[in-house]
């Protein structure tokens, strides 16, 4: 778990003016997410964008520092989560890019530069990230297919601000803290507000399986994935179904064990966590 935060800036400001006017709000936003990233907090004030990151280091502890900027294009990413298939994606992209780190963050950055939003279809992971593309002066936000990682945003008089938690938007004074009574009602009725609504006025959450683009003062949000509920086209017997379930579970656990730090699991005693822990123990 990491924390990301940022906001758009007026174009054309010199570096000293950017630091003087926007360095402190970015610092406050990033510090508000410190509990999400105990391994380091960094920020970048670029032409048009402020990006902050609080890091929990899992893959490539020395090389995966963020914000991560591509030196050739200037495309910059802040990323919360993990790309589980980063090894396979790296192999596919190595023909067109020389990688400088072993991190999944650089794989995500390279995939976005090569494919743009189409890269989302290639990602096996849990993620919320922001990409700034100076070539089109566009800020992209994306969230994983089922919304495991959070991402909040607010449209302000200065542009767009985003963060992993709503309180970071308050810390940066992007939005005045106030309750949204409709969102609060949904929390009591449905356990949580229905995206894009939240419990706070002026703050929205990016819905799961969605990607957003903020460019020229306009925000566009669209879905990039839908669950296929059509079911099998042929009869599947029990033995085959169990074999396929075992293969899928084993592969999912194998990918999630990729880490440069010790891996732990929550064992509640239920069937799901017990099976996952048993598979992980067999693979270690």
C-alpha positions as CSV (number, residue, x, y, z in Angstrom):
1,X,0.0,0.0,0.0
2,X,1.3,3.4,-1.0
3,X,-0.2,6.8,-1.2
4,X,-0.4,9.2,-4.2
5,X,-1.5,12.8,-4.4
6,X,-1.2,15.7,-6.8
7,X,-2.8,18.6,-8.6
8,X,-2.6,20.5,-11.9
9,X,-0.7,23.8,-12.1
10,X,-0.8,26.8,-14.4
11,X,1.6,26.3,-17.3
12,X,4.7,28.3,-17.8
13,X,5.7,28.9,-14.2
14,X,9.5,28.9,-13.5
15,X,10.8,26.3,-11.0
16,X,11.3,28.8,-8.2
17,X,7.7,30.1,-8.5
18,X,6.4,26.6,-8.6
19,X,8.2,25.7,-5.4
20,X,7.3,28.9,-3.7
21,X,3.5,28.7,-4.4
22,X,2.8,25.0,-4.6
23,X,5.6,23.2,-2.7
24,X,4.0,23.5,0.7
25,X,0.5,22.3,-0.4
26,X,2.1,19.2,-2.1
27,X,4.1,18.5,1.0
28,X,1.0,18.6,3.3
29,X,-0.9,16.3,1.0
30,X,1.9,13.8,0.8
31,X,2.5,13.9,4.6
32,X,-1.2,13.2,5.1
33,X,-0.6,9.9,3.5
34,X,2.5,9.0,5.4
35,X,0.9,6.0,7.1
36,X,0.4,4.5,3.7
37,X,4.1,4.8,2.8
38,X,6.5,4.5,5.6
39,X,9.5,3.9,3.3
40,X,9.8,7.4,1.9
41,X,7.9,10.4,0.7
42,X,8.9,12.4,-2.4
43,X,7.3,15.0,-4.7
44,X,7.9,16.6,-8.0
45,X,6.8,20.0,-9.2
46,X,6.8,19.9,-13.0
47,X,5.5,22.3,-15.6
48,X,1.7,21.9,-15.3
49,X,1.6,19.3,-12.5
50,X,2.5,18.6,-8.8
51,X,2.9,14.9,-7.9
52,X,3.5,13.4,-4.5
53,X,4.1,9.8,-3.4
54,X,4.4,8.0,0.0
55,X,6.0,4.6,-0.6
56,X,5.7,1.2,0.8
57,X,8.5,-0.6,-0.9
58,X,7.8,-4.1,-2.1
59,X,9.6,-4.6,-5.5
60,X,13.0,-3.2,-6.3
61,X,13.5,-1.4,-3.0
62,X,16.3,0.9,-4.3
63,X,15.1,1.4,-7.9
64,X,11.4,1.9,-7.6
65,X,11.4,5.5,-6.3
66,X,8.5,7.7,-7.3
67,X,7.4,10.0,-8.9
68,X,9.1,8.2,-11.8
69,X,9.8,10.2,-14.9
70,X,10.7,8.9,-18.4
71,X,13.8,10.9,-19.5
72,X,12.9,10.8,-23.2
73,X,9.2,11.8,-23.1
74,X,8.8,13.4,-19.7
75,X,5.9,11.2,-19.0
76,X,5.7,10.8,-15.2
77,X,3.8,8.4,-13.0
78,X,2.8,8.0,-9.3
79,X,1.4,4.6,-8.5
80,X,-0.2,2.8,-5.6
81,X,-0.5,-0.9,-5.8
82,X,1.2,-3.8,-7.6
83,X,1.4,-5.0,-11.2
84,X,1.5,-8.8,-10.6
85,X,2.5,-9.7,-14.2
86,X,5.3,-7.1,-14.5
87,X,7.9,-9.7,-15.3
88,X,5.9,-10.9,-18.3
89,X,5.1,-7.3,-19.4
90,X,8.7,-6.3,-19.1
91,X,9.7,-9.2,-21.5
92,X,7.2,-7.9,-24.0
93,X,8.4,-4.3,-23.9
94,X,12.2,-4.9,-23.7
95,X,12.5,-4.8,-27.5
96,X,11.5,-1.1,-27.6
97,X,12.8,0.1,-24.2
98,X,16.0,-0.1,-22.1
99,X,14.9,-0.6,-18.5
100,X,16.8,1.2,-15.8
101,X,15.2,-0.6,-12.8
102,X,13.6,-3.9,-11.8
103,X,10.4,-2.2,-10.5
104,X,6.8,-2.8,-11.6
105,X,6.5,1.0,-11.6
106,X,8.8,1.4,-14.6
107,X,7.0,-1.4,-16.4
108,X,3.7,0.5,-15.9
109,X,5.4,3.7,-17.2
110,X,6.8,1.9,-20.2
111,X,3.5,0.2,-21.0
112,X,1.7,3.5,-20.8
113,X,4.2,5.3,-23.1
114,X,3.9,2.4,-25.6
115,X,0.2,1.8,-25.5
116,X,-1.5,4.7,-23.7
117,X,-4.9,3.7,-22.0
118,X,-4.8,0.5,-24.0
119,X,-2.2,-0.7,-21.5
120,X,-4.9,-1.1,-18.9
121,X,-6.1,-4.3,-20.7
122,X,-2.6,-5.8,-20.2
123,X,-2.4,-5.1,-16.5
124,X,-2.9,-7.9,-14.0
125,X,-2.9,-6.2,-10.6
126,X,-4.4,-4.0,-8.0
127,X,-3.7,-0.3,-8.6
128,X,-4.6,3.3,-8.6
129,X,-2.2,5.6,-10.5
130,X,-1.8,9.0,-12.1
131,X,0.1,9.7,-15.3
132,X,1.1,13.1,-16.5
133,X,1.9,13.4,-20.2
134,X,3.5,16.7,-21.0
135,X,3.3,16.1,-24.7
136,X,-0.5,16.4,-24.7
137,X,-0.6,18.2,-21.3
138,X,-3.0,15.5,-20.1
139,X,-3.4,14.1,-16.6
140,X,-4.6,10.5,-16.6
141,X,-6.1,8.7,-13.6
142,X,-6.9,4.9,-13.5
143,X,-8.2,2.4,-11.0
144,X,-8.1,-1.4,-11.1
145,X,-11.0,-3.5,-12.3
146,X,-12.7,-4.1,-9.0
147,X,-11.6,-1.1,-7.1
148,X,-9.2,-2.6,-4.6
149,X,-7.1,0.6,-4.4
150,X,-8.8,3.9,-3.7
151,X,-8.5,7.1,-5.7
152,X,-10.3,10.4,-5.0
153,X,-10.4,13.6,-7.0
154,X,-11.9,17.1,-6.9
155,X,-12.3,19.7,-9.6
156,X,-11.2,23.0,-8.4
157,X,-10.9,26.6,-9.7
158,X,-7.3,25.8,-10.6
159,X,-7.9,22.4,-12.3
160,X,-7.9,18.9,-10.9
161,X,-6.6,17.5,-7.6
162,X,-6.4,13.8,-6.6
163,X,-5.3,11.6,-3.7
164,X,-5.5,8.1,-2.3
165,X,-7.5,9.5,0.6
166,X,-9.9,12.4,0.9
167,X,-8.1,13.8,3.9
168,X,-5.1,14.6,1.7
169,X,-7.3,16.8,-0.4
170,X,-8.3,18.6,2.7
171,X,-4.6,18.9,3.8
172,X,-3.8,20.6,0.5
173,X,-6.7,22.9,0.9
174,X,-8.0,21.8,-2.5
175,X,-11.6,21.4,-1.0
176,X,-13.3,22.8,2.0
177,X,-14.3,19.9,4.4
178,X,-18.0,19.4,4.4
179,X,-20.3,16.4,4.5
180,X,-22.4,15.2,1.6
181,X,-25.6,14.1,3.2
182,X,-26.5,11.9,0.2
183,X,-23.2,10.1,0.4
184,X,-23.6,9.7,4.1
185,X,-27.0,8.2,3.7
186,X,-25.6,5.7,1.1
187,X,-22.9,4.7,3.6
188,X,-25.5,3.8,6.2
189,X,-27.8,2.0,3.7
190,X,-25.2,0.3,1.4
191,X,-22.0,0.2,3.6
192,X,-20.3,2.8,1.3
193,X,-21.3,5.5,-1.2
194,X,-21.8,4.4,-4.8
195,X,-19.0,5.8,-7.0
196,X,-18.4,8.5,-8.0
197,X,-20.2,9.8,-4.9
198,X,-18.4,10.1,-1.5
199,X,-19.3,11.4,1.9
200,X,-17.7,14.8,1.2
201,X,-19.0,17.7,-0.8
202,X,-16.9,18.4,-3.9
203,X,-14.9,15.1,-3.7
204,X,-15.5,12.2,-6.0
205,X,-14.1,8.7,-6.2
206,X,-13.0,7.3,-9.5
207,X,-15.1,4.2,-10.0
208,X,-13.6,0.8,-10.3
209,X,-12.6,-0.3,-13.9
210,X,-12.5,3.4,-14.9
211,X,-9.9,5.7,-16.5
212,X,-10.2,9.5,-16.4
213,X,-8.4,12.2,-18.6
214,X,-8.1,15.8,-17.5
215,X,-7.1,18.1,-20.4
216,X,-7.7,21.7,-21.4
217,X,-9.9,22.1,-18.3
218,X,-12.2,19.2,-19.1
219,X,-12.5,15.9,-17.3
220,X,-13.7,12.8,-19.1
221,X,-14.3,9.5,-17.4
222,X,-15.0,6.1,-19.0
223,X,-15.0,2.4,-18.2
224,X,-12.2,0.3,-19.7
225,X,-13.4,-3.1,-18.6
226,X,-16.6,-5.0,-17.9
227,X,-17.1,-8.4,-16.3
228,X,-18.1,-11.2,-18.7
229,X,-21.1,-13.0,-17.2
230,X,-21.9,-15.0,-20.3
231,X,-20.7,-18.3,-18.7
232,X,-19.2,-21.3,-20.4
233,X,-20.3,-22.2,-24.0
234,X,-20.0,-25.9,-23.3
235,X,-20.8,-28.3,-20.4
236,X,-17.9,-28.6,-17.9
237,X,-17.7,-31.7,-15.7
238,X,-16.8,-31.4,-12.0
239,X,-13.3,-32.8,-12.3
240,X,-12.4,-30.4,-15.1
241,X,-13.9,-27.5,-13.2
242,X,-11.9,-28.3,-10.1
243,X,-8.7,-28.6,-12.2
244,X,-9.3,-25.2,-13.8
245,X,-10.1,-23.6,-10.4
246,X,-6.9,-25.1,-8.9
247,X,-4.8,-23.8,-11.8
248,X,-6.2,-20.3,-11.6
249,X,-5.8,-20.1,-7.9
250,X,-2.2,-21.4,-8.0
251,X,-1.2,-18.9,-10.7
252,X,-2.8,-16.0,-8.9
253,X,-1.0,-16.8,-5.7
254,X,2.3,-17.4,-7.5
255,X,2.2,-13.9,-9.1
256,X,1.3,-12.3,-5.8
257,X,4.3,-13.8,-4.0
258,X,6.7,-11.7,-6.2
259,X,8.3,-9.4,-3.7
260,X,11.7,-8.3,-2.4
261,X,10.4,-8.2,1.2
262,X,8.8,-10.9,3.4
263,X,5.2,-11.8,2.4
264,X,2.5,-12.3,4.9
265,X,-1.2,-13.3,4.7
266,X,-4.3,-12.8,6.8
267,X,-5.5,-16.1,8.0
268,X,-9.1,-15.7,9.4
269,X,-9.9,-19.4,9.5
270,X,-12.3,-19.3,6.7
271,X,-12.1,-21.4,3.6
272,X,-10.8,-18.7,1.3
273,X,-7.9,-17.5,3.4
274,X,-7.1,-21.1,4.4
275,X,-6.8,-22.3,0.8
276,X,-4.8,-19.2,-0.2
277,X,-2.3,-19.7,2.7
278,X,-2.0,-23.4,1.9
279,X,-1.2,-22.8,-1.8
280,X,1.3,-20.0,-0.8
281,X,3.0,-22.4,1.7
282,X,3.3,-25.1,-0.9
283,X,4.9,-22.6,-3.4
284,X,7.5,-21.1,-1.0
